[in-house]
Amino acid sequence: MGLVCAVAEYIFSLEKTISILKDVILTVAAGSGAIVAWKGLNTWNRQHQGQHAFNLVRNILIALYQYRDAIHSVRHPMIWAHEMALSEEERAGAS
């Protein structure tokens, strides 16, 4: 019995219990830190991809608006009859 009591006393000593508890707490803290870091990096990656897609679409839309405005400024859709009339020189050269 004396040996069993000595072993039990050694295992359940306060110093050993504190050491084991410290190791468990450090392991849990490291694991939770790794999980938080993983989720943070995944969130950042999704945000980066979304920002890239947003900038691409925005630049395409700006280019299309500039193209539309350039076409509109080159020629107005309404053409008057006097704009299409041939001059005397053009009529003589066409005959």
Summary of the structure (lengths in Angstrom):
residues: 95
radius of gyration: 40.7
end to end distance: 131.8
largest distance: 132.2
contacts: 164
relative contact order: 0.04
helix: 86%
strand: 0%
